[in-house]
Amino acid sequence: MEKYIKTTTCTMDCPDACALEVTVADGKIEKIAGARNGHPTTGGFICSKISRFAERVYHQDRLLYPLQRSGPKGSGKFTRISWEEAAGEITRRFREIIDEWGGEAILPYHYGGSNGLLGDAFLDHYYFAKLGASRCQRTLCAAPATAVATGMYGKMPGVAYEDYPQAKFILIWGANPKVSNIHLTPFLKKAKRNGAFIAVIDPKLNFSSGEIDLHLPVFPGADLPLALGMIHFWQANNLLDSEFLSQHALGAEILLAAAREWPVERAAAAAKVNAEDIARLARMYAESAPAALRCGWGVERNRNGGQALAAILAMPALLGKFGAPGGGYTLSNSGAAALDQAKIFGNCSWSTRQINQSQLGQALNDPRLQPPVKALFVYNCNPVATAPDQNAIIQGMLREDLFTVVFEQVKTDTALYADILLPAVTFLEQREIKKGYGSYVVGGVQPVIPPRGEAKPNEEVFALLGRAMDWPDEPFYWDTETYMQKTARALSLNGASANPATFLEGKIQQYDFPGTTPVQFKTVFPRTADGKIHLAPAALGKRPFQYDPVEEAQYPLALISPSNSKMISSTMGEYNYPELFLTIHPRDAAPRGIREGDTVRVFNELGEVICPVKVRENVRPGVVSMPKGAWQKSSRNGRTATALCPATANEVAGGACFNDARVEVEKTVLLAGE
Ligand code: SF4
């Protein structure tokens, strides 16, 4: 039996960017493990999502060949075709649509989290820009966070996980490292052993009492008043670092004026937490150093999310908590590396209309949209499972006049609606370069097995489609190694150049700040144009820090749909998440006559989901929880959490407002439609 181990980097949408050791026996993946050495955070362990990833690679629903629809839309019936036929058909249909409606009638729909640098916003953009297609505004995740962090700090690199044990106070806000950033947890444990006070703000309790010191179960969407209440406390008690603010920050007066409207008691009432806990937390934060803030993307998933993020990220500046290892904040660390695309593709401009991907249903169904969306090209994404207003999306995707291409690894919920289905490689079958957005590494990805069937990586597919258009541009004629070389040369790691050879070997490169981890306001500084912190950045719009609560008397429960330990967004949902369930607090279950294991109907004006229920105290009263990314087959009526989520957009960067969903829950024995 031939057996070998190959090193590579995990490309999943996860901050950790682990180094992997993959054992292959007789050409088949046998084991996926975390590298023990050579990576600053992997430490020889990985999540069960990826240790089981071979189940996706070899899944019965894996796409191995190009397919063409042979039954009604959504039926999942397809016939095998060749790549030449697929590219020819896509090209023919795109040309027809451009002739009749113009390029903007084509909508590329994509997210990029679980890809490397070659897989998203790369040759795909070059191709769609040349078509003159509409642009997809990527808002399902991180849009408000990116806009706010860029406006405030210019995406200054954050506190490294390895430096958390030096913190005496850690505040985890809107993040659950136990399922979506697991390599922070050993450092949190070490910090706790070192005596750190650890507080968590989240509607759900994800930690045991021994792991943290304080939990504030903020009501979904009310992070902003909670943050302003803490800032009010600091103002009232003269705890602000005025000297730091006057030297390094602009816009403090706007934030402080907003906070003056939020005495702790008022903030507590809005956030539905104890006023004493807010005061205790605020005092602990102010009086501890080093103090680290781990802010997560859970904060942004509501209409007040962008404003809340700005108030939260202002905290280390207001208190002057920078300047020491373990002091400052962590959001995304992706700003440490920069890719200069112009060095690869030249100056390629693309300025067509933008369509917010969180409002796909609206875009597909709106009769006033000019030009209408006549072609949809979905890649790196599964909007039927992950975008708000699932029913509207399905209705739009059933349109007979819509030409839909889906480029995917497995037959997702979205793939079922494709006219042409293209097979994509998984990260274990390709070359890539993955930039960590938590761990300070950039990792090379190398194939551990050859591509299965006729699956192809993104850059190969868009090169094929470019050539099918008879475009002579050089980028459509490069091979993957050339893209890797050019990308590595266009990449800077905190200003230093990257080495293509390391990436081709599947190894990682670290940064030098100097030192492998940055210290905010010592080795790294705001990367705004003037080098200052902007506490009320333009991204906040005309009403910075104004709170806008969601009130719907008819639907009294707030629905959250957080990350979980089984899926990364919807990836792995095909095998790892067999049954969707709702979690409800006993105090909300009892008056509705709901007991553990009952089947419930969760509903609002957008739709309904029928699933079993778990009655638990880890979700706060007034809030119900359903996992993010579940597939339609996991629910009893083929609808999941996104069927209940409004397609409203955050005023900051158009971000999705999943947690603005308000629902009612009732016990049922019936399936939908019965
Ligand atoms: S998903 Fe995250 S924790 Fe899991 S292997 Fe990949 S990088 Fe590591």
Boltz pocket constraint, residues with backbone or C-beta under 6 A from the ligand:
constraints:
  - pocket:
      binder: B
      contacts: [[A, 10], [A, 11], [A, 12], [A, 13], [A, 14], [A, 15], [A, 16], [A, 17], [A, 18], [A, 45], [A, 46], [A, 47], [A, 48], [A, 49], [A, 50], [A, 182], [A, 183], [A, 568]]
      max_distance: 6.0
